């Protein structure tokens, strides 16, 4: 005897009132670009390792077996110069900036974009400058450029505004801050070019390159303050390369045209490295070539990459790590090197940096990001 399957009656349709009470789906957040997170994480760690190796271990103690073996297989074969593997991190940061910031600027517009960038940049920088100045005041030594500045209100203000990187003699409480001065110049250039960038991206890229070429030539000819600024301008060619990669990847321009812009920027960068510009910022083509190769490989592999919590965590804290290792790790390392074993000194430096990074991210960087979003949000109509 067969039993008949009993079909359940269909559920009654929801009433209009019930349908109205159903909460709407939350807006989906834009998907993170995996290779950008990975590049940010790796570049921040490279900078940390490179600075500790070159500016602390080799200067204060001498090469160790581990760093010598690691550098032997990485630095010289790739012609990364005195900074070793850390030299490729700076071009990577600049490439990522051009790639990421350009669509943000196009979406926000000049005023909102400028406010957003300033609020994201300056609060963590102010904290880093104050920590670096405090370390110098008590006789400790953060990572500095050229000469250690006196702890005066004037020097603190010039460091906070990044004006110190356009003055001579060059002194900085946050030695890595020179890259932020380049980032600021790029943001100003991008904000000025937005009207043209919205209509004709390829023309805007060509104009940006032309502007940089003219300013580099003028700075090389007249010298002085303009020459100091001109010595940093070739670095702006790197985020412009990032813009070209973004435009080609998103099919805003043809791939061959993006490749042409990359070739022109590369040629101008190499040419600039042979000019008699101020020697405070050495232009190294090899690290740029290595960084560009990593960027292009990452783009090609994006569809095969998978997001991992570790990459996201490190990427979100990469800016804090970039700043804090200069003003926290080095005072700790130099303060302990003569009283504790090397392994304990390095462990203390890494631990202190990790704590400083987490505190800076949670209580300075993330709140400043949230404030930047609110201030740059388009007003409701």
N, C-alpha and C positions, 0 to 999 in steps of 0.2 A: 504494500500500500504506500503510495507516494503522498508525501505531505506537500501541500501547495505553499509556495513561498508567500509570506504575507508582506505586502508592500506597505511601508510606512507612509502615512498621509503626508503630503508636502507641507512644509512650514508655511504658515500664513504670511503674506507680505507685511513688511513693517509699515506702520502708519506714517503719514507725513511728519507727524510730531516726533515719532521715534527716530526717523531718519534725520531730522534736524538736530536731535540731541546727540547723535553720533559725532564724536569729535573728529575734525578733519585730520588727515595725515599730516604729520610734521614735515616741513619742507626738507627735502633731501640735501644733505651737505655735499658740496662738490667733491668728487673723488680726488684723493691725494695722488700726486704723481710720485710713484715709488722711487724711481731713479733719482729724483731731486732729494728726497729724504735720505737716501743712501749716500749720495754725494756730499750733502751737508754734514752728515754724521762722520764720514770718513775724513773729510777735509779738516774738521775741527780737531779730531784726534791726531791727524798728521801734524797740524800746527803745534799742538801740545807736545808731542813727542820730539819734533824737530827742534823746538826752542829749548826744551830741557836738555836734549843731547848736545846741541851746538853751544848754547850760551851758559850751561851750568856744568854738565858732566865733563865736557872736553876742556872748558876754561878753568874750572875749579879743581878737578881731580885728574883728568886725563882719560883717554878712551878706555872703555871697558870691553871685555871679550864679546859681550852680547851686542852692544851698539856697533862695535867695529865689524862684526860678522854681518849684522843686518844692513849697515850702510854699504858694505862692500858689494853686496848683491843688488842694491837698489840705486844708490846715489850716483856713483861714477858711471855705470853702464848707461844710465839715462841722461847723463850730463846735467844733473840738477843743481850743480854748483855747491857753494859752501853750506847752504841751508839743508842739503840732502833732500829727503822725500818731502819734508815740509814745504819746500819751495813750490811744489805743484799745487798746494792747497789754496794759495792766494788767487791764481788764475781761475781755479774752480769756483771759488766764492764769487768772483766777478762775473763769470759766465752764467752762474745760477741767478745772479741779481738781474742781469739783462733779460734772461728767460722768464723769470717769475714776475718782476716788477712791471714790465711793459703791459701785459694784459690788465693788471690792477689799475695802472694809470689810465688806460683807455676806458675802463669801466667807471672810474671815479670822477675823472675830470681834473683840471689843474688845481683848483682850490682844495678840494677834498683830498686829492692825492698828496699834495704838499703837507697838509695837516697830518695826514695819516703817517707819512714817512718820518716827520719830525718827532711825533709822539712815540713812534716805535724805536727811533734811534737814540734820542737824548736821555731819557730817564736811566737806562742801564749805563750809558756812558758817564753820566754825572756821578753815579754811585762808584764806578770804577775809578774815575779821576780822584774822588775824595779818598778812596781806599789807598790808591797809589801815593797821593800826597801825604796821607797819614803814615804810610810805611817809611817814606823818605824822612819825615819829621822825626821819627824815633830811631833813625839810623839804619833801617833795613833798606833793601835795594830791590825794587820791582824791575821788571823788564823795561828798559828805557832805550831811547835812541840818542846816539851821539853823547850828550852830556846830561847829567842829572840836574834838573832845574831847581832853583831855590823855592822853598815853600812860601810863596807870597800870594796875596789875593789876586794880583794881576796875572801871575802864572797859572793859577787855578782857573781863572776865567778864560784865559786864552786856550787852555787845554779843553775846557768844557765846550767852547764854541768851535774847537778844531782850528782856530786861527794860527796856533803855534806851528802847525805843519806847513804854513806858508811864510814863516819868518825864519830868519837866521840871526844868531846861532840856533840850531834846532835842538829843542829839549822837550821831553814828554814824560809825564807821569804814567801814561799808558802807551807803551811803545808800539803796540799793534794798532793804535788809533789812526795811523796814517792811512790805512785802508778805508776807514770810515770817512776820512776827508775826500777820498776818491769817490766813494759811494754818494756822498753829498753832492759833489760836482755832477755826477751822472744823473742824480735825481733832478737837479736844476736844469740840466740839458734836456732831459726827458719831458719835464713839465713845460719848457719853452717850445718843444717840438710837437706837443700833443695835437694842436689844431691840424697840422700837416699830416701827422701820423694817422689821424682818424680817416683822412681822405685817400692818401696815397702812401702806403707804408714804404714802398721801395724808394720813393723820392725822399721821404723823411730820413731813411737810413743813409742815402747818398749825401744829403745835406749835413747830417751829423758828422759823417766822415770828413767832409770838406771843411766844416767849422774847426774840427780838431786839427786837421792838417795846417790850416792857416794860423791858428793860435800857437801850434808847436813851432812853426817857422818864425813867427814874430818873437816868441820867447827866446828862441835860439839866437835871434839877431840882436835884440835889445838887452837881454840879460836882466840883472837886478831882480826885483820882486816878480816881474813877469816871467823871467827865466826860471825862477823857483817853481812857479805854478806850472810852467810848461814842462818841467821835469816830471810832473805827475800826470799830465794830460795823456801821454801814450797809454797809460793804464785804462783810460776810458774807452780805448778801442776794444778792450776785452768784453765789457758788458754790451757794447754795440754788436760784437760777435754773438753774444747770447741772444740779443734781439733778433738777429738774422736767423739763428737756429730756431727760435720760437716761431718766427713767421713762416719759415719753410716747413716745420713740423706740423703746424696747424693749417698749411696750405693757403696762407695769406699771400705768399709769393711763390713763384715756381722754385723747385728744388735747385735748378741750375743757377738761378739768380741768388739764392741764399749762399750757395757755394762760392759764387763770385764775390759776394760781400766778405765772406770769410777769408778768401785769398787776398783781397785788397787790404783788409785790416791786418792780416798777418804780415804782409809785405811792409806796410807802414810801421808796424811795431818793430820789425827787424831793422828797418831803416832808422827809426828813432834811436835804437840802441847804439848806433854808431855816431850819433850827433854829440856835440859837446854841451850836453845839458848838465844841470846841477847833478852832482854824483851822490846825493843822499838816497836816491831811490834807483837802484840798479835794475835795468831792464834785461831780463834773461829770456831769450826766445825758447830755449829747450823746455823749461817748466811749463810755459804756455802751450807748447806743442803736446806735451804729455797730458796736461789738463784738458785740452781740446779733444784729444783722442778718447779720454775717459768719458767726456760728456757725450760724444757722438756714439760711443759703444752703449752707453746707458740708454740713450734714446732708441737705439735699434733693438734693445732688449726689453723695453718697457712692457710690451704685451706679455712677456714671459715671466716678469717679476711678480712677486707676491708681497703684499705689505706685511710687515712684522712689527710687533709692538716695540721691539728694541730699536728699529730704525726710526720709528715715529718719536720715541722718547728722546733719543739722541739728537735727532734733527730739531726738535722743538727747543732743545737746550743748547744748540750749537753756538748761538750768539753769546749767551752767558758764559759758556766755556771759553770762547775766544777771548772775551774780556777778562774773566776772572783768573785764568791761568797766568796772565801777565802780572797781576797785582797781588795775587794771593800765593800762588805756587812758589814764585821766586823769592819773596821775603822769607817764607818758611824754609825753603831749601838752603838758602844762604845763611840763615840764622842757625840751622842745625848741623851743617856739614862738618864743623870742627868738633862737635860734641857727641855725635851719634854715628853708628856705622852707616855706610852708604845705603844699604837696603832699607834701613829704618828711616833714613832721611827722605829717600824717594817715596816710601810708603806714606810718611807724614805729609809730604807735599801733595801727593795725589789725593789723600783723604781730605785734607784741608780744602783743596780745590773743589772736590766733589760736593762738600758741604756748602761752600760759597756759591757754587753754580746752582744748586737746588734752591737756596735761599733767594738768590737774585732772580731766578726764573719765577718762583712762586709769588714773591712779594714785590717785585719791581717789573720784570719783563712782561709777565702775563697780565697783570693789572694795567700796564701801559698799553698793551695790545687791545685790551677790552675798551679802554678809554679812547684809543685811536679809532676804533670801530664806531663808537657812539658819536664822537665828534665829527667824523667824516661821513656819517650816515646821511643819506639824502632826506631832507625834511619832507614830512607827509603833506600831501596836498589836500 
